[in-house]
Amino acid sequence: MIAVLGCVWSLLALVPACGHSQGGTGTGHTGGAADPLPPPGYGSLRQSDLALNVRNDELEVRLVPLDQRVTRLLARDAYESLESLVHSRRSSIDSVARMYGISSPGLALVTFFGGREGVRFDASTLLLGIRNQVQRPRGIVPFSPRFTSQQLGLREQASAILVFDELLPVTDDFNFSYQGRTSESWGNKQRMLDRERGRVAARARVTTQPDTAVSP
């Protein structure tokens, strides 16, 4: 598996960063009648609010789900930044999905932060824990030049999009692990996310509500 990922990684590093969005859903989830998406532009969360983290003395690893069921709860600038990122790498993401026959790939933004000079990292060894099962990324789409070197200096960082076999269960629970350390549970964020969904819906209603006041 790691050997295959290495080939995919090398291939994707050479793919031009220009693609198309699919149905306008850059972060990989379309939503349906039973699972409506929050309206964009009304959220107030920060990207760090959606992040799961693992850290040791040498590295910090941060993972953010790229799923519009939660990214639409971000403040407008943060949401548009992630949408632009996924759109710019859409052709590479689609290549991974086609290679493995994935119809609805799960996407996550992973960032490695260097805690010492010359620390090495390997995103292919990151494990996602979903429903008592473990998943490795099917593909890695780098967008930091330093990502393909797999090495960081002190306070340097490198980021990529990880492509998984299925959508991350952002309305349920999951975690991730790296080098034997496991992140906090995504389920711990559900109360905060539910509150923000309510606020977003309320803000959208106020904005779209027609003015019924009668002029004197």
Secondary structure, 3 states (H helix, E strand, C coil): CHHHHHHHHHHHHCCCCCCCCCCCCCCCCCCECCECCCCCCCCCECHHHHCEEEECCCEEEEEEECCHHHHCCECHHHHHHHHHHHHHCHHHHHHHHHHHCCCCCEEEEEEEEECCCCEECCHHHCEEEECCEEECCCEEEECCHHHHHCEECCCCEEEEEEEECCCCCCCCCCEEEECCEECCCHHHHHHHHHHHHHHHHHHHHHHHCCCCCCCC
